[in-house]
Amino acid sequence: MMNINELINQNELHMAQLLRARLNELGFPPNVLRILKGQGITTLKTLCDHTRQELLSIRFLGATNVDAIERLLKTFDLSLKQPT
């Protein structure tokens, strides 16, 4: 049986691996991938480092796509950066 520290370490490792995942491996629509890639956003980590407002300001991305991005992130138990 794992102790709490082993469980936490395992969870942290899983999250680190998940954040390194490339967006093109995760079911994002090709048009959204192209737009995000043009902004240098290619991994879950770089995506999660942006706020909703920052994504909305990207030309051609739009609210519908940002909503879809947020729904997909939620399936991984992730979210966009919260505004400060």
N, C-alpha and C positions, 0 to 999 in steps of 0.2 A: 504494500500500500504506500502511495506517495505521501510525503509530508507536504505541508503548505508551501514551503520554500521551493520544493521541486515543482509543484503545480504552478506556482507563480513564474518560475524560470521557464517552464515549458510554454506557458501562455505568452510570455514576452518574446520568446523565440518564434513562436507561430506568428505573432503580430509583426515582428520585424521582417519575416519572410513574406508575409502578405503585403506589407507596404512596399516591398521591392518589386512586386508583380507589375509587369508591363500591361498597360491598358489594352493593348491589342490582343491579349490573352484572355480577356475577361468579358467579352460579349458587348463591348461598346459598339454602336453603329459606326460604319466606316466614315460617314461625313463628320461625326463628332470627333472621331480619332484624328482625322485630318486637321480639323480646326485646333484641337488641343495640342497636337504635335507642332503645329505652326507657332504655338506659344511656348514651346519647350516643356509641355506637360505630357510626360510619357509613362509615368508610374503612378500607382495609387498614392505614394507619399507626396509627389509633386502636386497631384490633384488635391489632396487633403490639406495642403499648405495654402490653398486659396479660399477666400470667402465666396459666398454666393454672389455678392455684389461684384467682386472682381471677375467672376466668370460671366456674369451678365453683361459686363462692359466689353467682352471679347466680341468682335464683329462676327456676325452670322451665327453665333452660338444660340442665343435666344432663351427665353424663359422655359419653353417646353423641353428643350434639351437639358437645361440645368436641372429642371425637375426630375427628368429621367436619370441624370447623373446622381442626384441625391438619393433616389430610390435604390439605385444599384449599390451605392456606398452603404446604405442601410442594411442590405443583405449581408454585407461583410462586417456589420457592427461598427461601421466607420461613418464619419460625417465630414463636411467641409469645415474649414477653420471658422471659428466664431469671430465676428467683428469685435474690435477692442474699443 
